[in-house]
Amino acid sequence: MNDTVILVVDVVESVRLMQKREGQTVRRWLELTADMGALLEERQCGQILKKSGDGVIFRFDSVPRAVEVGLAILSRSAAANRGVEPGTEIMLRMALEVCPIIVAPDDIYGHGLNVAMRMVTLAGPGEIVATARAREQLVAGLDATVEDLGDCYLKHIDEPVRVFKISGPAAGIAIRPLIDADDLAPMLAVIPFEGLAEGEGALLGEVLAEELITNLGRSSDLRVVSRLSTTALRGRALGVADISRLLHADYVLSGTYRVVADELVLDVELAEPDTASVFWSERRTGSLRSVLDPSSEFVAGLVDVVSHAIVGRELRLARSRSVSNLKHYTLMIAAVALMNRLSPRDFAESRRLLEALIERATRQAVPQAWLAKWHILRVQQGWSDDPERDGALAAQATRIALEVDPECSLALAIDGFVKTNLIKRFDLAETRFDEAIDVCPSNSLAWILRANMHVFRGEGEAAVSDARRALSLSPLDPHRFFYDALSAGAYFANAQYERAIEYARASMRLNRQHTSTLRILAVSLLRLGADKEAGRVADLLREVEPNLTVENWLRRSPSADYPIGRDFARSLAELGFPQR
């Protein structure tokens, strides 16, 4: 079979358009496809092989002509969108491939066509992406502006595909995402607590609710209704369903209190509106002084248990329902929680949930950023069959995230993580971490990951400084084991082995599967002369990572070229790990 130039045209977020303006969308799409046919007649080139409700497949005799027509279609599409209600524009993206195809009476077939149809998802609105075979037939600067995106992995395609981006006149046009960023976190309403005893006014209940709202609002996993909105409902006999409807809340936190001498007794409960049922409740006691102290353990502990109760419920939902029946934020919360458990089964399920969310939220940065972290952790845990492929997939995910939102602090931080741990370019990583912190100085993940970068270079003081800043910003993070593990590494790099052991043990109490924690703990114990205990930790490490050798650790460790890394490798050998 001879090669054919194939141009795949796809409507961006066609499902959302049909849902919002079905009749208008169909009419405008039919007009646009008719205009495409007229354009082929004008240019006297090309042929429409197939039309569908949200796409067209063209055949051309040369790549430059395909690009010429593709750019013209994008220009006409942009013109047709002028004056249209924002959010209802028909935006197009395209993929270009040179490959043999089989044209049957009922359809078109071919591996190259499958590649093009997968590859089109890498294009943004108003963009064309092309394979290397198509790119070779273009003259950059003459036929088009070309940008190399590198090797990209496509779903159900075994080998990476070298992809190039060809920006058209409509490139860079922003469209409303199918899913808003707010949809990725549930909304919590904290209702002022009611005093039970006669004479107990509303003030204490409001003060406590305000402290909870302030502290819970710092979590990236939750959105919290403002105090003014919840206080407006004080004293009204409203049920959970009514409160949820009025405040657009997914969860309602409420309760009662009484004061006995100088002690507060608080009964608190969490309810969800779908069944109007309470799924978690707890009684907590503390001195009045501690309750009124914003930095007290009473408030911090309550914030911690409430956050974990919500995460726990979302996990139960994710396990008991099919993915198609899960809300967007359930997929997000469950995926991140399962990823950080670091058991192979939960870890695999985490990826499935993230990919399901990404299919819904193609223009959201956060799910892509977490998918990148998933691939990094897979390599770190020693679970990857192909670390190079996982590295490329991680880099691909952060690239997509930052194209969608260049100022997404989470994506910037995790891209720094990619460049530290997989690409091993500390200069690029440091720039990314600095950018993430500039965008959001309270991004604790950026601080702890920058600390990790300093560890690999043996910069102990800087590592400890950044780790301490991270812990101060997120003292009750749901994934505290990760912060403790990287803090252990920071103290190790600063030769504070007792502190390294303290943080490593704290991390292990929360998660015994993190291989990096086990390595730091074993080597720190060895440095302090606790050989027997170091040996026991090394045995546990062998259970979690049975294929660990000094050679493969050096191969994947970013510290391998630094004295700290070479010394660490010698310690692994002392612990009995084989060279290869």
C-alpha positions as CSV (number, residue, x, y, z in Angstrom):
1,M,0.0,0.0,0.0
2,N,1.2,3.5,-0.8
3,D,1.5,6.2,1.8
4,T,-1.3,8.7,2.1
5,V,-1.3,12.2,3.8
6,I,-4.0,12.1,6.4
7,L,-5.4,15.1,8.3
8,V,-7.7,14.4,11.2
9,V,-9.9,17.3,12.3
10,D,-11.5,17.1,15.8
11,V,-13.9,19.4,17.7
12,V,-12.6,20.3,21.1
13,E,-15.0,19.3,23.9
14,S,-17.8,18.5,21.6
15,V,-19.8,16.8,24.4
16,R,-19.9,20.1,26.4
17,L,-21.0,22.0,23.3
18,M,-23.8,19.6,22.5
19,Q,-24.9,19.7,26.1
20,K,-25.0,23.5,26.3
21,R,-26.4,24.4,22.8
22,E,-27.3,21.2,20.9
23,G,-29.3,22.7,18.0
24,Q,-27.0,25.6,17.5
25,T,-23.9,23.4,17.7
26,V,-25.2,21.0,15.1
27,R,-26.2,23.8,12.7
28,R,-22.9,25.5,13.0
29,W,-21.0,22.3,12.6
30,L,-22.9,21.4,9.4
31,E,-22.1,24.9,8.1
32,L,-18.5,24.5,9.0
33,T,-18.1,21.1,7.3
34,A,-19.9,22.4,4.2
35,D,-17.4,25.3,4.1
36,M,-14.5,22.7,4.4
37,G,-15.8,21.0,1.3
38,A,-16.1,24.3,-0.6
39,L,-12.5,25.1,0.5
40,L,-11.2,21.9,-1.1
41,E,-13.0,22.9,-4.3
42,E,-11.4,26.3,-4.2
43,R,-7.9,25.0,-3.6
44,Q,-8.5,22.0,-6.0
45,C,-6.8,19.6,-3.6
46,G,-7.7,17.1,-1.0
47,Q,-10.6,14.8,-0.4
48,I,-13.0,14.2,2.6
49,L,-12.8,10.5,3.5
50,K,-15.1,10.5,6.5
51,K,-17.4,12.8,8.4
52,S,-18.8,12.3,11.9
53,G,-20.6,14.4,14.5
54,D,-17.4,15.9,15.8
55,G,-14.7,15.3,13.3
56,V,-13.6,15.0,9.7
57,I,-10.8,12.9,8.1
58,F,-9.1,14.3,4.9
59,R,-6.7,12.9,2.4
60,F,-4.1,15.0,0.5
61,D,-1.4,14.4,-2.0
62,S,1.2,16.4,-0.1
63,V,1.9,17.5,3.5
64,P,2.4,21.2,2.6
65,R,-1.1,21.2,0.9
66,A,-2.6,19.5,3.9
67,V,-1.1,22.2,6.2
68,E,-2.2,25.0,3.9
69,V,-5.8,23.7,4.0
70,G,-5.7,22.9,7.7
71,L,-4.5,26.5,8.5
72,A,-7.2,27.9,6.3
73,I,-9.9,25.8,8.0
74,L,-8.6,27.1,11.4
75,S,-8.7,30.7,10.2
76,R,-12.3,30.3,8.9
77,S,-13.4,28.6,12.1
78,A,-12.0,31.5,14.1
79,A,-13.9,33.9,12.0
80,A,-17.1,32.0,12.4
81,N,-16.7,32.1,16.2
82,R,-16.7,35.9,16.3
83,G,-19.7,37.2,18.0
84,V,-20.7,33.8,19.3
85,E,-21.7,33.5,23.0
86,P,-18.5,32.8,25.0
87,G,-18.2,29.1,25.8
88,T,-20.1,28.0,22.8
89,E,-17.4,28.5,20.1
90,I,-16.5,25.5,17.9
91,M,-12.8,25.1,18.3
92,L,-10.9,22.7,16.2
93,R,-7.6,20.8,16.6
94,M,-5.9,18.6,14.0
95,A,-3.4,15.8,13.6
96,L,-1.3,15.1,10.5
97,E,0.3,11.7,9.5
98,V,1.8,10.1,6.5
99,C,0.8,6.4,6.4
100,P,-0.8,3.6,4.3
101,I,-4.6,3.3,4.8
102,I,-7.3,0.9,3.7
103,V,-10.5,2.6,2.5
104,A,-13.5,0.2,2.7
105,P,-17.1,0.9,1.8
106,D,-18.1,1.3,5.4
107,D,-15.0,2.9,7.1
108,I,-11.2,3.7,6.9
109,Y,-8.6,1.5,8.5
110,G,-4.9,1.6,9.3
111,H,-2.4,1.8,12.2
112,G,-1.2,5.2,11.1
113,L,-4.8,6.5,11.2
114,N,-5.2,5.2,14.7
115,V,-2.0,7.0,15.7
116,A,-3.3,10.3,14.2
117,M,-6.7,9.9,16.0
118,R,-4.9,9.4,19.3
119,M,-2.4,12.1,18.6
120,V,-5.0,14.8,18.0
121,T,-5.6,15.0,21.8
122,L,-2.1,16.5,22.2
123,A,-3.2,19.5,20.1
124,G,-4.6,22.5,21.8
125,P,-7.5,24.6,20.3
126,G,-6.4,26.0,16.9
127,E,-3.3,23.8,16.7
128,I,-2.1,21.1,14.4
129,V,0.2,18.3,15.6
130,A,2.2,16.2,13.2
131,T,4.4,13.0,13.3
132,A,8.0,13.1,12.3
133,R,7.2,11.5,8.9
134,A,4.9,14.4,8.2
135,R,7.3,17.0,9.6
136,E,10.1,15.9,7.3
137,Q,8.1,17.1,4.3
138,L,7.7,20.6,5.7
139,V,10.1,23.6,5.5
140,A,10.0,25.3,8.9
141,G,9.4,29.0,8.5
142,L,8.0,28.6,5.0
143,D,5.2,26.1,5.2
144,A,4.5,26.6,8.9
145,T,6.0,27.4,12.4
146,V,7.1,24.1,13.9
147,E,7.9,23.2,17.5
148,D,9.3,19.8,18.5
149,L,7.3,18.3,21.4
150,G,9.6,15.3,21.7
151,D,8.6,11.6,22.1
152,C,5.0,11.3,23.3
153,Y,3.2,8.3,24.5
154,L,-0.3,7.7,23.2
155,K,-3.0,5.5,24.7
156,H,-2.8,1.8,23.4
157,I,0.2,2.6,21.2
158,D,3.2,0.7,22.4
159,E,6.1,2.8,21.1
160,P,6.5,6.6,21.7
161,V,5.7,8.9,18.7
162,R,7.8,11.9,17.9
163,V,5.4,14.8,17.7
164,F,5.7,18.3,16.3
165,K,3.3,21.2,16.9
166,I,2.2,23.4,14.0
167,S,0.6,26.6,15.3
168,G,-2.1,28.1,13.2
169,P,-3.6,31.6,13.2
170,A,-6.2,30.5,15.9
171,A,-3.6,29.1,18.2
172,G,-3.7,30.1,21.8
173,I,-7.4,30.8,21.9
174,A,-8.6,29.9,25.3
175,I,-11.8,28.0,25.7
176,R,-13.8,27.2,28.8
177,P,-12.8,23.8,30.2
178,L,-15.3,21.0,30.3
179,I,-14.7,20.8,34.1
180,D,-13.9,23.9,36.2
181,A,-11.1,23.7,38.6
182,D,-13.6,24.0,41.4
183,D,-15.2,20.7,40.4
184,L,-12.0,18.9,41.5
185,A,-12.6,19.6,45.2
186,P,-15.8,19.2,47.3
187,M,-17.5,22.1,49.0
188,L,-17.7,22.0,52.8
189,A,-20.1,24.1,54.8
190,V,-19.2,24.6,58.5
191,I,-22.3,25.6,60.4
192,P,-21.8,27.5,63.7
193,F,-22.1,25.1,66.6
194,E,-25.0,25.3,69.0
195,G,-24.8,25.6,72.7
196,L,-26.9,23.1,74.6
197,A,-26.9,24.5,78.1
198,E,-29.2,27.4,79.0
199,G,-27.4,30.7,78.9
200,E,-24.7,29.6,76.4
201,G,-24.8,32.1,73.6
202,A,-23.9,31.7,70.0
203,L,-20.5,33.5,70.3
204,L,-18.4,30.5,71.2
205,G,-20.0,28.3,68.5
206,E,-19.3,31.0,65.9
207,V,-15.7,31.4,67.1
208,L,-15.0,27.7,66.8
209,A,-16.7,27.5,63.4
210,E,-14.6,30.4,62.2
211,E,-11.3,28.7,63.3
212,L,-12.3,25.6,61.5
213,I,-13.2,27.5,58.3
214,T,-9.9,29.3,58.3
215,N,-7.8,26.1,58.8
216,L,-9.8,23.8,56.6
217,G,-9.7,26.5,53.9
218,R,-5.9,26.1,53.6
219,S,-6.4,22.6,52.2
220,S,-6.1,22.2,48.4
221,D,-8.4,19.2,48.7
222,L,-11.4,21.2,49.9
223,R,-13.4,24.3,49.2
224,V,-15.0,25.9,52.2
225,V,-18.1,28.1,52.3
226,S,-17.3,31.5,53.8
227,R,-18.2,32.3,57.4
228,L,-20.6,35.1,56.5
229,S,-22.7,32.7,54.4
230,T,-22.9,29.9,57.0
231,T,-23.5,32.4,59.9
232,A,-26.6,33.6,58.0
233,L,-28.2,30.2,58.6
234,R,-27.6,30.3,62.4
235,G,-30.7,29.5,64.3
236,R,-32.7,28.3,61.3
237,A,-34.3,24.8,61.4
238,L,-32.9,23.6,58.2
239,G,-32.1,20.1,57.1
240,V,-28.9,18.9,55.5
241,A,-30.5,18.9,52.0
242,D,-31.7,22.5,52.5
243,I,-28.3,23.7,53.7
244,S,-26.6,22.0,50.8
245,R,-29.0,23.5,48.3
246,L,-28.6,27.1,49.7
247,L,-24.8,26.9,50.0
248,H,-24.0,24.5,47.1
249,A,-22.3,22.3,49.7
250,D,-21.3,18.7,49.2
251,Y,-20.7,18.2,52.9
252,V,-22.1,19.8,56.0
253,L,-20.2,20.0,59.3
254,S,-22.2,20.9,62.3
255,G,-22.5,20.0,66.0
256,T,-23.4,21.0,69.5
257,Y,-21.3,22.0,72.6
258,R,-21.6,22.5,76.3
259,V,-19.2,24.0,78.8
260,V,-18.4,22.1,82.0
261,A,-16.3,24.2,84.4
262,D,-13.4,25.3,82.1
263,E,-13.8,22.4,79.7
264,L,-15.5,22.3,76.4
265,V,-17.4,19.2,75.3
266,L,-18.0,19.2,71.5
267,D,-20.1,16.7,69.6
268,V,-19.4,17.2,65.9
269,E,-20.8,15.4,62.8
270,L,-20.4,15.3,59.0
271,A,-23.4,14.7,56.7
272,E,-23.8,14.5,53.0
273,P,-27.0,15.8,51.2
274,D,-27.7,12.9,48.8
275,T,-29.1,10.7,51.6
276,A,-29.2,13.5,54.3
277,S,-27.3,11.0,56.5
278,V,-24.5,11.5,59.0
279,F,-21.5,9.3,58.0
280,W,-19.1,10.4,60.7
281,S,-19.3,11.8,64.2
282,E,-17.0,12.3,67.1
283,R,-16.9,13.8,70.6
284,R,-13.9,15.9,71.5
285,T,-13.0,17.7,74.7
286,G,-10.6,20.4,75.6
287,S,-10.0,23.4,77.8
288,L,-11.7,26.7,76.8
289,R,-8.3,28.3,76.6
290,S,-7.1,25.8,74.0
291,V,-10.2,26.1,71.9
292,L,-9.8,29.9,71.7
293,D,-6.1,29.6,70.8
294,P,-5.8,29.5,66.9
295,S,-2.5,27.5,67.1
296,S,-3.9,24.9,69.6
297,E,-3.8,21.2,69.1
298,F,-7.6,21.1,69.7
299,V,-8.4,23.0,66.5
300,A,-5.6,21.3,64.5
301,G,-6.7,17.8,65.6
302,L,-10.3,18.5,64.6
303,V,-9.2,19.8,61.2
304,D,-7.2,16.6,60.8
305,V,-10.0,14.2,61.6
306,V,-12.6,16.0,59.5
307,S,-10.2,16.0,56.5
308,H,-9.5,12.3,56.9
309,A,-13.2,11.5,57.3
310,I,-14.0,13.2,54.0
311,V,-11.1,11.5,52.2
312,G,-12.2,8.2,53.7
313,R,-15.7,8.5,52.5
314,E,-14.6,9.5,49.0
315,L,-12.4,6.4,48.9
316,R,-15.3,4.2,49.9
317,L,-17.4,5.7,47.2
318,A,-14.6,5.1,44.6
319,R,-14.4,1.5,45.6
320,S,-18.1,0.8,45.6
321,R,-19.3,2.5,42.4
322,S,-18.3,2.4,38.8
323,V,-16.1,5.2,37.5
324,S,-18.8,6.6,35.4
325,N,-21.0,7.2,38.5
326,L,-18.3,9.0,40.4
327,K,-18.2,12.8,40.8
328,H,-15.1,14.6,39.5
329,Y,-13.8,15.4,43.0
330,T,-14.3,11.8,44.1
331,L,-12.0,10.7,41.3
332,M,-9.4,13.4,42.3
333,I,-9.4,12.7,46.0
334,A,-9.4,8.9,45.7
335,A,-6.7,8.9,43.1
336,V,-4.3,11.0,45.2
337,A,-5.1,9.1,48.3
338,L,-4.5,5.7,46.7
339,M,-1.3,6.9,45.0
340,N,0.2,7.8,48.4
341,R,-0.7,4.4,50.0
342,L,2.0,2.9,47.8
343,S,0.7,-0.6,47.7
344,P,0.9,-2.0,44.2
345,R,-2.8,-2.7,43.9
346,D,-3.9,0.7,45.2
347,F,-1.2,2.4,43.1
348,A,-2.5,0.8,39.9
349,E,-6.1,1.8,40.8
350,S,-4.9,5.4,41.3
351,R,-3.7,5.6,37.7
352,R,-7.0,4.2,36.4
353,L,-8.9,6.9,38.3
354,L,-6.6,9.7,37.2
355,E,-6.9,8.7,33.5
356,A,-10.7,8.5,33.9
357,L,-10.7,12.1,35.3
358,I,-8.3,13.3,32.5
359,E,-10.7,12.0,29.9
360,R,-13.4,14.2,31.4
361,A,-11.1,17.2,32.2
362,T,-8.8,17.4,29.2
363,R,-8.1,21.1,29.8
364,Q,-7.4,21.0,33.5
365,A,-3.8,21.1,34.7
366,V,-4.1,19.5,38.2
367,P,-5.0,15.9,37.1
368,Q,-2.2,15.9,34.6
369,A,0.2,17.1,37.3
370,W,-0.8,14.3,39.6
371,L,-0.4,11.7,36.8
372,A,3.2,13.0,36.3
373,K,3.8,12.4,40.0
374,W,2.4,8.9,39.7
375,H,5.0,8.0,37.1
376,I,7.8,9.5,39.2
377,L,6.7,7.5,42.3
378,R,6.6,4.3,40.1
379,V,10.2,4.7,39.2
380,Q,11.2,5.7,42.8
381,Q,9.5,2.6,44.2
382,G,11.4,0.3,41.8
383,W,8.1,-0.8,40.2
384,S,8.8,0.5,36.7
385,D,9.6,-2.0,34.0
386,D,10.7,0.9,31.8
387,P,11.9,3.9,33.8
388,E,12.7,5.8,30.5
389,R,9.1,5.4,29.4
390,D,7.8,6.5,32.7
391,G,10.1,9.5,32.7
392,A,8.8,10.5,29.2
393,L,5.2,10.1,30.3
394,A,5.8,12.2,33.4
395,A,7.4,14.9,31.3
396,Q,4.6,14.7,28.8
397,A,1.9,15.1,31.5
398,T,3.6,18.2,33.1
399,R,4.0,19.7,29.6
400,I,0.3,19.3,28.9
401,A,-0.5,20.7,32.4
402,L,1.6,23.8,31.9
403,E,0.3,24.4,28.4
404,V,-3.2,24.5,29.9
405,D,-2.2,26.7,32.9
406,P,1.3,28.1,32.8
407,E,0.9,29.4,36.4
408,C,-0.4,26.3,38.0
409,S,1.8,26.1,41.1
410,L,1.2,22.4,41.5
411,A,2.2,21.6,37.9
412,L,5.3,23.8,38.2
413,A,6.3,22.0,41.4
414,I,5.8,18.5,40.0
415,D,7.6,19.5,36.7
416,G,10.5,20.4,39.0
417,F,10.1,16.9,40.6
418,V,10.3,15.4,37.1
419,K,13.4,17.4,36.2
420,T,15.0,16.4,39.5
421,N,14.2,12.8,39.8
422,L,13.9,11.6,36.2
423,I,15.7,14.0,33.8
424,K,18.3,14.9,36.5
425,R,18.6,18.5,35.3
426,F,18.9,20.4,38.6
427,D,19.2,23.8,36.9
428,L,15.8,23.4,35.2
429,A,14.3,21.9,38.4
430,E,15.4,24.8,40.5
431,T,13.9,27.3,38.1
432,R,10.6,25.4,38.2
433,F,10.5,25.2,42.0
434,D,11.3,28.9,42.2
435,E,8.5,29.7,39.8
436,A,6.0,27.5,41.7
437,I,6.9,29.4,45.0
438,D,6.7,32.8,43.3
439,V,3.1,31.9,42.1
440,C,2.1,30.5,45.4
441,P,4.5,31.1,48.4
442,S,2.4,28.8,50.5
443,N,2.7,25.8,48.2
444,S,4.2,23.3,50.7
445,L,4.8,20.7,48.1
446,A,7.1,23.0,46.1
447,W,9.1,23.7,49.3
448,I,9.5,20.0,50.2
449,L,10.4,19.0,46.6
450,R,13.0,21.8,46.5
451,A,14.4,20.4,49.7
452,N,14.6,17.0,48.0
453,M,16.6,18.6,45.2
454,H,19.1,20.1,47.7
455,V,19.4,16.6,49.3
456,F,20.6,15.1,46.0
457,R,23.3,17.7,45.7
458,G,24.4,17.3,49.3
459,E,23.3,20.8,50.3
460,G,22.2,19.9,53.8
461,E,21.5,23.3,55.3
462,A,19.4,24.5,52.4
463,A,17.5,21.1,52.4
464,V,16.7,21.4,56.1
465,S,15.6,25.1,55.7
466,D,13.2,24.2,52.9
467,A,11.9,21.1,54.6
468,R,11.1,23.1,57.8
469,R,9.3,25.7,55.8
470,A,7.2,23.0,54.1
471,L,6.2,21.4,57.4
472,S,5.2,24.7,58.8
473,L,3.0,25.4,55.8
474,S,1.3,22.0,55.9
475,P,1.5,20.6,59.5
476,L,-1.6,18.3,59.0
477,D,-1.2,17.3,55.3
478,P,-3.2,14.2,54.5
479,H,-0.1,12.7,53.0
480,R,2.2,13.7,55.8
481,F,4.3,10.5,55.4
482,F,5.7,12.0,52.2
483,Y,6.8,15.2,53.9
484,D,8.3,13.3,56.8
485,A,10.2,11.1,54.4
486,L,11.7,14.0,52.5
487,S,12.5,15.8,55.7
488,A,14.4,12.7,56.8
489,G,16.4,13.0,53.7
490,A,17.1,16.7,54.4
491,Y,18.5,15.9,57.9
492,F,20.5,13.0,56.5
493,A,22.1,15.4,53.9
494,N,23.0,17.7,56.8
495,A,24.6,14.8,58.8
496,Q,21.9,15.1,61.5
497,Y,21.3,11.3,61.6
498,E,19.3,11.3,64.8
499,R,16.8,13.7,63.3
500,A,16.8,11.8,60.1
501,I,15.8,8.6,62.0
502,E,13.1,10.5,63.9
503,Y,11.4,11.7,60.7
504,A,11.9,8.4,58.9
505,R,10.2,6.5,61.7
506,A,7.4,9.1,61.8
507,S,6.9,8.5,58.1
508,M,7.0,4.7,58.5
509,R,4.3,4.9,61.1
510,L,2.0,6.3,58.4
511,N,3.3,4.3,55.5
512,R,5.7,1.4,55.6
513,Q,5.8,0.9,51.8
514,H,7.9,4.0,50.8
515,T,11.2,2.7,49.7
516,S,13.0,6.0,50.0
517,T,12.1,6.2,53.7
518,L,13.4,2.7,54.3
519,R,16.7,3.4,52.6
520,I,17.3,6.7,54.5
521,L,16.4,5.0,57.8
522,A,18.7,2.0,57.2
523,V,21.7,4.1,56.2
524,S,21.1,6.6,59.0
525,L,21.1,3.8,61.6
526,L,24.3,2.4,60.0
527,R,26.0,5.8,60.2
528,L,25.2,5.8,63.9
529,G,26.6,2.3,64.5
530,A,23.2,0.7,65.0
531,D,24.1,-2.2,62.7
532,K,21.6,-4.7,63.9
533,E,18.6,-2.4,63.6
534,A,19.9,-1.1,60.3
535,G,20.0,-4.8,59.1
536,R,16.4,-5.3,60.2
537,V,15.2,-2.2,58.2
538,A,17.3,-3.4,55.2
539,D,15.4,-6.7,55.4
540,L,12.1,-4.9,55.3
541,L,13.4,-2.9,52.3
542,R,14.2,-6.2,50.5
543,E,10.6,-7.3,51.0
544,V,9.2,-4.0,49.5
545,E,11.8,-3.8,46.7
546,P,13.2,-7.3,46.1
547,N,15.2,-6.3,43.0
548,L,17.2,-3.5,44.6
549,T,20.9,-3.5,43.8
550,V,23.6,-0.9,44.3
551,E,24.0,-0.5,40.5
552,N,20.3,0.0,39.7
553,W,19.9,2.5,42.6
554,L,22.9,4.5,41.2
555,R,21.4,4.3,37.7
556,R,18.1,6.0,38.8
557,S,19.3,8.2,41.7
558,P,19.8,11.9,40.9
559,S,22.6,12.0,43.5
560,A,24.8,9.4,41.7
561,D,27.3,11.9,40.4
562,Y,27.6,13.7,43.8
563,P,29.7,12.6,46.8
564,I,26.5,12.1,48.9
565,G,25.2,9.6,46.4
566,R,28.5,7.7,46.1
567,D,28.7,7.5,49.9
568,F,25.1,6.3,50.1
569,A,25.8,3.6,47.5
570,R,28.7,2.3,49.6
571,S,26.4,2.2,52.6
572,L,23.9,0.1,50.7
573,A,26.6,-2.3,49.9
574,E,27.6,-2.5,53.6
575,L,23.9,-3.4,54.3
576,G,24.3,-6.4,52.0
577,F,22.7,-5.3,48.9
578,P,24.4,-6.8,45.8
579,Q,26.3,-4.6,43.4
580,R,24.2,-5.8,40.4
